Amino acid sequence: MTGPMTAGLFPGQGSQAVGMGRELAEHFPIVRDTFAQADDILGFALTMLCFDGPVEELKRTAIAQPALLTVCTAYWRLLCEHGFSCAIVAGHSLGEYSALVAAGALSFPEALRLVRRRGELMEEAAACNPGSMLAVLGADDALVQALCTEVAAEHGVVAPANYNAPGQVVVSGDTEAITALRTLAKSRGVKAIPLQVSGPFHSALMQSAAALFTKVLADVPITTPTIPIVPNVTASPTVDPDVIRDALARQITGSVQWARSLSAMRDTGVAQFVEIGPGNVLTGLVQRTLPDAATPSLNEWLIGSNGTLNDNIL
C-alpha cells in the first residue's frame, strides 16, 4: 500500500455478529478457504455458527474467540490478496491474536487452537468467579483508578480493564464492587454504563485462567514477526517472541492499554489506521484518541485498490 504509514487494527470479543463473513465468503475463495480451514482445525462447524448463529451460542466466550479470529484472518488475507500491507499491527484483547497471525508471529492453526483454549479457560474462570464490567465515561484515568481503589477497599475486586480512549475506561470486577462503583461514580457526577459481558475480564478474577493458559503458551511456537506488534499490556512496539509470549500470558488479567498503544503507533510515524474485522469500534476509538489520524474503512481501501468491489460487501 502506498501513501501514509499504516497500522492494522484487529477487534476483540464483543464485535461478533451473526452473519459476519457470509457475504465475503460468497464472493471470495480465500475467505471460504479460511472458514473451511477453521472448521477442520476445530472439529466443529464454526462457519455455520458465524453465518447463521444462534446468537446465544456465538456470544459464548469459547465460541466468540475462535470465530472472531477466523473472520479477522479472512479479512486480512483478502486485503493482502488485493495488495494491502501495513507497517505495524495491534489488536484489542482477543484481537491481539489476529494481529500476531497478520504479523507472522503465530500460524493461523496455532492461534485458532490457542484462542479456543483461552476462551474455554476464561469461560470456566467466569463461572467460578462471576462478575461484570462497567464503562466509565467522561472521567480521566486517574479519577477512575481512584474510584476503583476506594470501592475495592470495602467491596471486593474492581480495577480498570480497558483504557480505550480519553474519557472512556472500562472497569471489571466482582458484581458487588461494580454496583458500588457505579453508585459512587454517579455521586461524583461521573457517567457509568453496565456492559453486557459474560465475565469480569482483564481482572484478578481471571487469575485461574491466566495460570493455566501460561502453561499452554509455553509449548506454542512464536516466531519473530515480520512487522512490529504493540501488545496490550505494554503499549510498546516489539518483535521479540519472548516479550510477545509474556504479554499474552499477562493480558488475561492485565489492563488493555489501548489509548497508549494507539499513541505509540502514531509516534512511530503511523498516520492511517485500518480496522480489519467486523464492526467499527476500534475506528471510533482512534477518532477519539487521535483526531487527526486517517481511518479509512475496508470498503474504501478495497474499492480504491481495484475499483470493482461491491460497495456494500464489507
PyMOL commands that set and color helices and strands:
alter all, ss='L'
color gray80, all
select helices_A, chain A and resi 22-27+29-42+46-52+55-58+61-81+95-102+108-128+141-155+175-187+204-217+241-251+258-267+281-289+298-306
alter helices_A, ss='H'
color red, helices_A
select strands_A, chain A and resi 6-10+88-91+131-137+158-165+168-174+191-194+272-275
alter strands_A, ss='S'
color yellow, strands_A
deselect
rebuild
show_as cartoon
